[in-house]
Amino acid sequence: MSYEHIETSFQEGLGTITLNKPPVNILNIAMMEEINDCLESWQGQKDLKVVLFNAKGKCFSAGVDVGEHMGDLAPKMIGAFHKMFRLMDNLGVMTVASVFSSCLGGGCELAVFCDLVIAAENSKIGQPEIQVGVFPPIAAYIMPRIMGRKDALELILSGRIISAAEAKQMGLINKVVPDQELEAETTLFLKPYLKLSAEVLRKTKKAITAGLRDDLEPALSVIEEIYLNELMKTADAQEGLKAFLEKRKPAWKNE
């Protein structure tokens, strides 16, 4: 199937979803629905071993469309966004992100939710949502589990952007490679897994997840409730998003 905002392929055990919404792959609802449609089509594919997220354009992704956080669109946006992660979780297969340049906000969440991440040296990683009056729900779930509570709190509460090297040191990235070698290095990075049994890979990932008691659904449901029914009802969340769209500094009321 052809899509407007993504490109997909499925061959020799590798399912690839390529973000292709110029110039900086802003994740809007339409794009997320395309990703979800593709992920749904791969449910139950016995020979699917790895799902790779990569991108065309100037960067991996500069984040989610801020305009779609506003008003009545917010629940629909969160629903489409979180559906991606629920579908990835339900697939039960290994997921990999290959990132470069800006990997921010919702784009960062998509990347670090993946089981493994390979990144170009020029990558900039971060969750700047706090600076516009909201928080990153998926990062709130996954970052403390993969990098530790203190580092996760620092990044999410400050909105600080870090380099690929620092992200690797913190455990967000598996491998950092020269910018011009990212595509070739990604192919090499995937090669060992594509030689293995799809079913054994699925069962092994399931066992690791079970051992960590790392169930997505109960945690994400609570986070969604806080995001939509507490955070989005604050004056400061609305002010921060509005200020971002109007390209001005927010005037916080602390309420």
Buried (B, 14 or more C-beta within 10 A) or exposed (E): EEBEBBBBEBEEBBBBBBBBBEEBBBBBBBBBBBBBBBBEEBEEBEEBBBBBBBBBBEBBBBBBBBBBBBEEBBBEBBBBBBBBBBBBBBBBBBBBBBBBBBBBBBBBBBBBBBBBBBBBBBBBBBBBBBBBBBBBBBBBBBBBEBBEEEBBEBBBEEBBBBBBEBBBBBEBBBBBBEEEEBEEBBEEBBEEBBEBEBEEBBEEBEEEBEEEEBEBEEBBEEBBEEBBEEBBEBEBBBBBBBBBEEEEEBEEEEE
